[in-house]
Amino acid sequence: MAGHSKWANIQHRKARQDEKRQRIWTRVVREIMIAARQGGGDPAANPRLRLAIEKAKAANMPADTIKRNIDKATGNLEGVAYEEVRYEGYGIGGAAVIVDCMTDNRVRTVAEVRHAFSKHGGNLGTEGSVAFQFQHCGQIVFEPGTSEDNVMEVALEAGAEDVLTQEDGSIEVLTAPANFEQVRDALQAAGLQPAMAEVTWRPTNTVTLHGEDAQRMQKLLDALEDLDDVQDVFHNAELDA
C-alpha cells in the first residue's frame, strides 16, 4: 500500500544521530542499565537488553564495559539508579513531540525539558496529550530501489504487521515490538539489509512544516536532544526547509 514520503526525513534523522555519535555511549549505558534492572541480566531472556547490547556494539563499546553496566544494574556492582520518564508536548505548528528520558533526578529533568520547549516556541503538555498520535512498533526501512516483492514476501512470512511502499520508493516494514527482532533477522538472512531498524514511536499522522517554521522546529528538536537526560525524541513533523 502507498504511504507518505518519508525517506528524506529518515536520512535527515540518521545524519543528526551521526553528528551526536560522541554522546551515544552515555545513552546506551543508561538503556543497558534500565533494561537489565527491569528484565534481568541475561540477554537471552531479555529482548530489550539484547537490543541495547546491539546498539552498544554498533557504537564500538567494549564488552567489559557492557558487562560492568549490566552488573551495576542487577546489583552486582554499585551504580547510579536511573528511572525512565516520558514527557509529551507540542512544537511549532502544533507538531506532537514525545521525549523519552532516563534520569536520577526528575526535578532537574522536567525543568530542563520544560525550558527547552518554552525557549524554542513549544509547550510541555500533560501525560497522554500527544501519545495517542503515535504507534509503538518496530520499524524497518529500506532504501528506494529495494525489491518490494522480496521485502513483502520475507517480512510477512516472518510475522510483520504491514509493508508500506512510500511515494519516493522507500519501503517501510512495521512489526509489533515483540516481533521486531525475528522480522529484522529474517530480512537480513534473506540478504535484505535495512537502512534503519529500530523499535520506535511512529506518528500515525504528520504535520508538514516549511521554511522558517521547519528551522524553528529543528532548533527545538536539537535543544531537546542535547539535554543530558534525554534518550530519544519522537515527533510527527515533516520538515521541508
C-alpha positions as CSV (number, residue, x, y, z in Angstrom):
1,M,0.0,0.0,0.0
2,A,1.2,3.6,-0.6
3,G,2.1,6.0,2.1
4,H,3.5,9.4,2.7
5,S,7.1,10.0,1.5
6,K,9.5,10.0,4.5
7,W,12.9,8.8,3.1
8,A,14.3,12.4,3.2
9,N,13.2,12.8,6.8
10,I,14.7,9.4,7.8
11,Q,18.0,10.3,6.1
12,H,18.0,13.6,8.0
13,R,17.4,11.9,11.3
14,K,20.2,9.5,10.6
15,A,22.5,12.4,9.8
16,R,21.6,14.1,13.1
17,Q,22.2,10.9,15.0
18,D,25.6,10.5,13.4
19,E,26.5,14.1,14.4
20,K,25.8,13.2,18.0
21,R,27.7,9.9,17.9
22,Q,30.1,11.0,20.6
23,R,27.3,11.1,23.1
24,I,25.9,7.7,22.3
25,W,27.8,5.8,24.9
26,T,26.1,7.6,27.7
27,R,22.7,6.9,26.4
28,V,23.4,3.3,25.6
29,V,24.8,2.7,29.1
30,R,21.5,4.1,30.6
31,E,19.5,1.9,28.3
32,I,21.5,-1.2,29.2
33,M,21.1,-0.5,32.9
34,I,17.3,0.1,32.7
35,A,16.8,-3.0,30.6
36,A,18.9,-5.2,32.9
37,R,17.3,-3.9,36.0
38,Q,13.8,-4.4,34.7
39,G,14.2,-7.7,32.8
40,G,17.4,-9.3,34.3
41,G,20.9,-9.5,33.2
42,D,20.6,-12.5,30.8
43,P,20.3,-11.1,27.2
44,A,18.9,-14.5,26.0
45,A,15.8,-13.9,28.2
46,N,15.6,-10.1,27.9
47,P,14.8,-8.8,24.4
48,R,15.2,-5.2,25.4
49,L,18.7,-5.9,26.8
50,R,19.6,-7.7,23.6
51,L,18.7,-4.6,21.5
52,A,20.6,-2.3,23.9
53,I,23.7,-4.5,23.7
54,E,23.4,-4.5,19.9
55,K,23.4,-0.6,20.0
56,A,26.4,-0.7,22.3
57,K,28.4,-3.0,20.0
58,A,27.4,-0.8,17.0
59,A,28.9,2.1,18.9
60,N,32.1,0.1,19.5
61,M,31.6,-0.2,23.2
62,P,34.0,-2.7,24.8
63,A,32.5,-6.0,26.1
64,D,33.8,-5.4,29.6
65,T,32.1,-2.0,29.7
66,I,28.8,-3.6,28.7
67,K,29.1,-6.3,31.3
68,R,30.1,-3.9,34.0
69,N,27.0,-1.8,33.5
70,I,24.8,-4.9,33.4
71,D,26.3,-5.9,36.8
72,K,25.6,-2.5,38.2
73,A,22.0,-2.7,37.1
74,T,21.5,-6.1,38.6
75,G,23.1,-5.3,41.9
76,N,26.4,-7.0,41.5
77,L,28.2,-3.6,41.4
78,E,27.3,-0.3,43.0
79,G,26.0,2.2,40.5
80,V,23.6,5.1,39.9
81,A,19.9,4.2,39.8
82,Y,18.2,5.6,36.7
83,E,14.5,5.7,36.0
84,E,12.6,6.2,32.8
85,V,10.4,9.3,32.4
86,R,8.4,10.3,29.3
87,Y,7.3,13.9,28.6
88,E,4.9,15.0,25.9
89,G,4.5,18.3,24.3
90,Y,3.8,20.5,21.3
91,G,6.3,22.0,18.9
92,I,5.9,24.5,16.1
93,G,2.6,24.4,14.3
94,G,1.1,22.1,16.9
95,A,3.5,19.3,16.0
96,A,3.4,16.5,18.5
97,V,6.6,15.6,20.4
98,I,7.5,12.7,22.8
99,V,10.7,13.0,24.8
100,D,12.0,9.8,26.5
101,C,14.4,10.4,29.3
102,M,16.5,8.4,31.8
103,T,17.3,10.3,34.9
104,D,18.5,10.1,38.5
105,N,16.8,13.4,39.3
106,R,13.2,14.0,38.0
107,V,13.1,17.6,39.2
108,R,16.1,18.6,37.2
109,T,15.0,16.7,34.1
110,V,11.5,18.2,33.9
111,A,12.8,21.7,34.4
112,E,15.3,21.3,31.6
113,V,12.7,19.8,29.2
114,R,10.2,22.5,30.0
115,H,12.8,25.2,29.4
116,A,13.8,23.8,26.0
117,F,10.2,23.7,24.9
118,S,9.4,27.2,26.1
119,K,12.6,28.8,24.8
120,H,12.1,27.4,21.3
121,G,8.4,28.1,20.8
122,G,6.9,24.9,22.1
123,N,4.8,23.8,25.1
124,L,5.2,21.0,27.5
125,G,2.0,19.1,27.7
126,T,0.4,16.6,30.1
127,E,0.8,12.9,30.2
128,G,-1.2,11.4,27.3
129,S,-1.6,14.7,25.5
130,V,0.1,13.6,22.3
131,A,1.0,9.9,22.7
132,F,-2.3,8.8,21.0
133,Q,-0.9,10.2,17.8
134,F,1.9,7.6,17.8
135,Q,2.1,3.8,17.3
136,H,4.7,1.9,19.4
137,C,6.1,-0.5,16.8
138,G,9.2,-2.0,15.2
139,Q,10.1,0.0,12.1
140,I,12.4,-1.4,9.4
141,V,13.2,0.9,6.4
142,F,14.8,0.0,3.1
143,E,16.2,2.4,0.6
144,P,14.4,3.3,-2.7
145,G,15.2,0.7,-5.3
146,T,14.9,-2.3,-2.9
147,S,12.7,-5.1,-4.3
148,E,9.2,-4.6,-2.9
149,D,8.2,-8.2,-3.7
150,N,11.2,-9.7,-1.9
151,V,10.7,-7.5,1.2
152,M,7.0,-8.2,1.4
153,E,7.4,-11.9,1.0
154,V,10.0,-12.3,3.7
155,A,8.6,-9.8,6.1
156,L,5.0,-11.1,6.1
157,E,6.2,-14.7,6.4
158,A,8.3,-13.7,9.4
159,G,5.4,-12.0,11.2
160,A,5.4,-8.4,10.1
161,E,2.1,-6.5,10.5
162,D,2.4,-4.3,7.4
163,V,4.7,-3.4,4.5
164,L,4.3,0.2,3.2
165,T,5.8,1.4,-0.1
166,Q,6.3,5.2,0.0
167,E,6.0,7.7,-2.8
168,D,9.7,8.0,-3.0
169,G,10.3,4.3,-3.5
170,S,11.5,3.5,0.1
171,I,9.9,0.6,1.8
172,E,8.8,0.5,5.4
173,V,8.1,-2.7,7.4
174,L,6.1,-2.4,10.6
175,T,6.0,-5.0,13.3
176,A,4.8,-5.5,16.8
177,P,7.6,-4.6,19.2
178,A,7.8,-8.2,20.4
179,N,8.3,-9.4,16.8
180,F,10.8,-6.8,15.7
181,E,14.0,-9.0,16.1
182,Q,12.6,-12.0,14.3
183,V,11.4,-10.0,11.3
184,R,14.6,-7.9,11.1
185,D,16.7,-11.1,11.3
186,A,14.7,-12.9,8.7
187,L,15.1,-10.0,6.3
188,Q,18.8,-9.8,6.9
189,A,19.1,-13.6,6.4
190,A,17.4,-13.1,3.0
191,G,20.1,-10.6,2.0
192,L,17.9,-7.6,2.6
193,Q,19.9,-5.0,4.6
194,P,17.8,-2.2,6.0
195,A,18.9,1.4,6.1
196,M,17.3,1.8,9.5
197,A,15.8,-0.7,12.0
198,E,14.5,0.1,15.5
199,V,11.7,-0.1,17.9
200,T,10.2,3.4,17.9
201,W,7.2,5.6,18.3
202,R,5.9,6.1,14.8
203,P,3.5,9.0,14.1
204,T,0.1,8.0,12.7
205,N,-0.3,11.4,11.1
206,T,2.2,14.1,10.2
207,V,2.4,17.9,10.2
208,T,4.4,19.4,7.3
209,L,6.4,22.5,8.2
210,H,8.1,24.8,5.7
211,G,10.9,27.3,5.7
212,E,11.2,29.3,8.9
213,D,8.8,27.0,10.8
214,A,10.8,24.0,9.8
215,Q,14.0,25.7,11.0
216,R,12.4,26.6,14.3
217,M,11.2,23.1,14.8
218,Q,14.6,21.7,14.1
219,K,16.1,24.1,16.8
220,L,13.6,22.8,19.3
221,L,14.4,19.2,18.5
222,D,18.1,19.9,18.7
223,A,17.7,21.6,22.1
224,L,15.8,18.6,23.4
225,E,18.2,16.0,22.0
226,D,21.2,17.9,23.5
227,L,19.9,17.5,27.1
228,D,22.0,15.1,29.0
229,D,18.9,13.1,30.4
230,V,17.2,12.7,27.0
231,Q,17.4,9.3,25.4
232,D,15.1,9.8,22.3
233,V,12.9,12.4,20.8
234,F,10.0,11.4,18.6
235,H,7.8,13.8,16.6
236,N,5.3,13.9,13.8
237,A,6.8,16.9,11.9
238,E,7.8,16.6,8.2
239,L,10.5,19.2,7.9
240,D,10.7,20.9,4.5
241,A,13.3,23.7,5.0
